[in-house]
Amino acid sequence: MTATDQEQTVTVAGRDFRRRRWAGRLRRLRPFLYAALLLGLVGGAVWLVLFSSVVTVREVSVQGNQTMTAVRVRAVAKVPIGRQLARVDLAAIHARVETIPSVKSVSVSRQWPHTVAISITERTPVAVVDRGGGMQAVDEDGVLFGRYPHRPGDLPLLQTAPDVKSEALAEAAHVVTSLRSDIASQVDRVDVQSVDQIRLLLSDGRTVLWGSAEDSSEKAAVLAVLLHQDGAREIDVSVPGRPTTR
């Protein structure tokens, strides 16, 4: 082998050695490079979502409202327009909307990239009560909400003392909702003295002693039969197994 050949062999061997050395270093550094890339991506995503102006609140959608306007719901919700969507306090919005008396339940969620969605379920009136300041609706749970300038023709009136407890209103509401529609349409007023002293006053002048809301479905079935009896002006179904008429 000539001196030139020896020099070429040494040069090739040197390049191979350097290549293997760099390849070994790269293998050792690869996990750190991947970690740095991942941290960069995560950091960029965090900045994009939590601090940038790219995914901010631009719209508030309201669904489920029937009697309330979306404008009123948005005014009470006080959603911070322009704030990063991920940093909006949904629980605080939920708590504010829940203070609206006619709202029975509410859910608040994020809809990426720019919307806070508010979905509400309104209370359904089953009767009205006169508290001295006008007519208020009563739902099936006995909760007062809303106001009417005049009594609606399709809702019975709950007559109560000013100091009657909310539990009594709830009992009366349960009684009203237990009635069949054809019987409920005949009820003009519901006299509520206490949770176990509830009386129905029908539009034809007959009265029905109901008692409490316990066994209301059974009482309603008995009442449906007794209403067809001639001459019965007072009907007592407070003990549905032993009803009386006179």
Legacy VTK file of the C-alpha trace (Angstrom):
# vtk DataFile Version 3.0
C-alpha trace
ASCII
DATASET POLYDATA
POINTS 246 float
0.000 0.000 0.000
1.410 3.377 -0.985
1.665 6.365 1.316
-1.180 8.035 -0.560
-3.453 5.049 0.021
-2.593 5.058 3.709
-3.440 8.766 3.983
-6.833 8.223 2.265
-7.634 5.320 4.631
-6.808 7.445 7.665
-8.986 10.293 6.343
-12.006 7.996 5.761
-11.570 6.391 9.166
-11.444 9.824 10.769
-14.667 10.908 9.092
-16.405 7.703 10.149
-15.243 8.195 13.722
-16.518 11.785 13.822
-19.829 10.707 12.288
-20.298 7.967 14.883
-19.364 10.354 17.667
-21.958 12.938 16.546
-24.559 10.222 16.094
-23.936 9.051 19.656
-24.220 12.588 20.975
-27.447 13.087 19.042
-28.934 9.903 20.501
-28.095 11.114 23.992
-29.520 14.571 23.320
-32.678 13.416 21.514
-34.838 12.992 24.676
-33.874 16.487 25.818
-34.684 17.919 22.381
-38.080 16.214 22.403
-38.768 17.486 25.934
-37.831 21.024 24.920
-40.116 20.816 21.879
-42.992 19.498 24.010
-42.508 22.216 26.621
-42.504 24.791 23.862
-45.772 23.470 22.437
-47.432 23.291 25.857
-46.211 26.745 26.792
-47.496 28.138 23.509
-50.879 26.504 24.014
-51.141 27.840 27.580
-50.277 31.336 26.429
-52.744 31.087 23.540
-55.633 29.948 25.766
-55.006 31.855 29.007
-53.280 35.087 28.017
-53.706 35.891 24.342
-56.615 37.738 22.710
-57.254 34.917 20.257
-59.806 32.890 22.293
-61.691 35.562 24.242
-65.402 35.862 24.998
-67.210 37.578 22.149
-70.731 36.194 22.486
-73.195 35.039 25.170
-75.879 32.638 23.958
-79.092 32.154 25.967
-81.342 29.147 25.476
-84.481 27.857 27.177
-85.980 31.236 28.043
-89.709 31.442 27.331
-91.044 34.396 29.315
-87.772 36.191 30.069
-85.808 38.074 27.449
-82.255 37.074 26.636
-81.301 40.691 27.331
-82.371 40.332 30.972
-80.506 37.057 31.397
-77.318 38.554 29.949
-77.664 41.619 32.180
-77.878 39.454 35.304
-75.182 37.016 34.147
-72.590 39.800 33.686
-70.363 37.701 31.444
-67.044 39.579 30.991
-66.825 40.174 27.248
-63.218 40.253 26.065
-61.833 38.045 28.821
-60.029 34.849 27.904
-62.712 32.162 27.624
-60.742 29.689 29.739
-60.484 32.212 32.598
-64.192 33.036 32.840
-65.723 32.044 36.201
-68.656 29.869 35.130
-69.709 29.167 38.720
-70.124 32.882 39.423
-72.245 33.327 36.291
-74.338 30.318 37.321
-74.906 31.781 40.790
-75.996 35.159 39.394
-78.483 33.731 36.881
-79.888 31.439 39.574
-81.015 34.503 41.547
-83.693 35.251 38.923
-86.895 34.059 40.658
-88.422 32.515 37.529
-85.322 30.392 36.832
-85.721 26.844 38.114
-82.343 25.537 36.936
-79.428 26.790 34.878
-76.287 25.425 33.277
-73.353 27.470 32.010
-70.680 26.161 29.661
-67.908 27.245 27.312
-68.332 26.857 23.574
-64.952 27.283 21.966
-63.569 29.507 20.726
-65.632 32.586 21.677
-68.967 31.789 23.374
-70.358 31.392 26.883
-73.578 29.355 26.648
-76.348 29.798 29.247
-79.174 27.255 29.244
-82.082 27.827 31.609
-85.255 26.043 32.620
-88.011 28.374 33.706
-90.501 27.686 36.467
-93.998 26.720 35.343
-96.885 28.415 37.157
-99.550 26.086 38.574
-101.447 28.712 40.600
-101.318 32.326 41.712
-101.331 33.918 45.140
-102.237 37.438 46.200
-99.659 38.759 48.627
-101.068 42.266 48.745
-98.735 43.677 46.110
-100.374 41.980 43.144
-100.655 38.445 41.884
-97.586 36.209 41.977
-97.156 32.866 40.268
-96.522 29.699 42.276
-94.719 26.714 40.775
-95.029 23.029 41.695
-92.460 23.463 44.481
-94.370 26.320 46.079
-91.850 28.943 44.936
-93.208 32.438 44.250
-92.044 34.177 41.099
-93.188 36.712 38.545
-96.136 39.084 38.802
-99.477 39.479 37.075
-101.470 42.708 36.913
-104.619 40.580 36.895
-105.375 36.990 37.770
-104.882 34.649 34.790
-108.090 32.836 33.947
-106.433 29.429 33.653
-104.727 29.369 37.069
-106.433 28.760 40.445
-106.000 31.290 43.223
-104.345 30.191 46.460
-105.977 31.954 49.391
-103.554 32.167 52.283
-102.911 34.131 55.418
-100.014 36.616 55.104
-97.892 34.565 57.486
-98.534 31.146 55.926
-95.340 29.118 55.617
-93.742 28.221 52.301
-94.246 24.523 53.110
-98.007 25.076 52.994
-97.721 26.719 49.583
-95.712 23.743 48.345
-98.380 21.368 49.664
-101.110 23.340 47.895
-99.107 23.361 44.671
-98.752 19.573 44.869
-102.508 19.280 45.313
-103.176 21.405 42.226
-100.746 19.448 40.053
-102.280 16.130 41.153
-105.698 17.005 39.704
-106.873 15.790 36.327
-107.187 18.600 33.809
-110.990 18.360 33.683
-111.179 18.715 37.473
-108.455 21.367 37.713
-110.444 23.535 35.302
-113.315 23.576 37.846
-111.160 24.818 40.728
-111.630 28.514 41.345
-109.675 28.904 44.589
-107.595 26.846 46.979
-107.892 27.799 50.626
-104.581 27.115 52.390
-104.554 27.314 56.188
-101.609 24.983 56.849
-99.866 21.979 55.322
-102.740 19.677 56.341
-105.665 22.085 56.038
-106.221 22.619 52.327
-109.664 23.101 50.807
-110.708 23.397 47.147
-113.438 25.879 46.246
-114.992 24.944 42.905
-116.434 27.416 40.420
-119.960 25.991 40.911
-119.846 26.724 44.658
-118.990 23.246 45.908
-116.143 22.756 48.368
-113.690 19.893 48.725
-111.850 19.243 51.980
-108.487 17.880 50.832
-106.321 17.846 53.928
-102.629 17.561 53.075
-100.952 16.681 49.787
-100.382 13.114 51.009
-102.107 10.500 48.817
-103.140 13.254 46.399
-103.346 10.933 43.384
-105.745 8.656 45.276
-107.770 11.629 46.510
-108.011 12.971 42.973
-109.358 9.644 41.709
-111.987 9.532 44.473
-112.958 13.146 43.838
-113.491 12.458 40.133
-116.175 9.920 41.076
-117.835 11.981 43.824
-118.183 15.083 41.666
-120.803 13.250 39.611
-123.050 12.662 42.606
-126.089 14.968 42.632
-126.662 17.191 45.625
-123.184 16.878 47.147
-122.166 20.431 48.055
-119.375 19.474 50.424
-116.962 16.645 49.666
-114.360 15.366 52.107
-111.513 13.310 50.596
-108.975 14.020 53.329
-109.125 10.294 54.119
-109.541 8.854 50.607
-110.459 5.394 51.893
-113.451 6.905 53.763
-114.725 9.910 51.779
-117.884 11.721 52.857
-120.354 14.036 51.132
-123.277 16.177 52.220
LINES 1 247
246 0 1 2 3 4 5 6 7 8 9 10 11 12 13 14 15 16 17 18 19 20 21 22 23 24 25 26 27 28 29 30 31 32 33 34 35 36 37 38 39 40 41 42 43 44 45 46 47 48 49 50 51 52 53 54 55 56 57 58 59 60 61 62 63 64 65 66 67 68 69 70 71 72 73 74 75 76 77 78 79 80 81 82 83 84 85 86 87 88 89 90 91 92 93 94 95 96 97 98 99 100 101 102 103 104 105 106 107 108 109 110 111 112 113 114 115 116 117 118 119 120 121 122 123 124 125 126 127 128 129 130 131 132 133 134 135 136 137 138 139 140 141 142 143 144 145 146 147 148 149 150 151 152 153 154 155 156 157 158 159 160 161 162 163 164 165 166 167 168 169 170 171 172 173 174 175 176 177 178 179 180 181 182 183 184 185 186 187 188 189 190 191 192 193 194 195 196 197 198 199 200 201 202 203 204 205 206 207 208 209 210 211 212 213 214 215 216 217 218 219 220 221 222 223 224 225 226 227 228 229 230 231 232 233 234 235 236 237 238 239 240 241 242 243 244 245
